[in-house]
């Protein structure tokens, strides 16, 4: 499900999505269906961008959610260093996948 479709579904249920202090806030008159709540969790960064959040705010939010799941040594890294490590990991995985196609 794409970000705009998620936003449309929330609005169709008279819900409201806002950005407050770099966080995505959801307000609705009734609990959102489980599938829609799951889609919001899975696609939170793209929903935030679709709502106009600056990319650095979205990245900071993603790193905040990611940090507790990392080994202790990585948790201590600054956001800039952690982001560099994540980018390096993505590039290394992409390179490995491309080599596997040859």
Secondary structure as the mmCIF struct_conf table of DSSP 4:
data_model
#
loop_
_struct_conf.conf_type_id
_struct_conf.id
_struct_conf.beg_label_comp_id
_struct_conf.beg_label_asym_id
_struct_conf.beg_label_seq_id
_struct_conf.end_label_comp_id
_struct_conf.end_label_asym_id
_struct_conf.end_label_seq_id
HELX_RH_AL_P HELX_RH_AL_P1 UNK A 3 UNK A 12
TURN_TY1_P TURN_TY1_P1 UNK A 13 UNK A 14
STRN STRN1 UNK A 16 UNK A 20
TURN_TY1_P TURN_TY1_P2 UNK A 21 UNK A 22
STRN STRN2 UNK A 23 UNK A 27
BEND BEND1 UNK A 29 UNK A 30
HELX_LH_PP_P HELX_LH_PP_P1 UNK A 31 UNK A 33
HELX_RH_AL_P HELX_RH_AL_P2 UNK A 34 UNK A 42
TURN_TY1_P TURN_TY1_P3 UNK A 43 UNK A 43
HELX_RH_AL_P HELX_RH_AL_P3 UNK A 44 UNK A 50
TURN_TY1_P TURN_TY1_P4 UNK A 51 UNK A 52
HELX_RH_AL_P HELX_RH_AL_P4 UNK A 55 UNK A 67
TURN_TY1_P TURN_TY1_P5 UNK A 68 UNK A 69
BEND BEND2 UNK A 70 UNK A 70
HELX_RH_AL_P HELX_RH_AL_P5 UNK A 72 UNK A 75
TURN_TY1_P TURN_TY1_P6 UNK A 76 UNK A 76
BEND BEND3 UNK A 77 UNK A 77
HELX_RH_AL_P HELX_RH_AL_P6 UNK A 79 UNK A 101
#
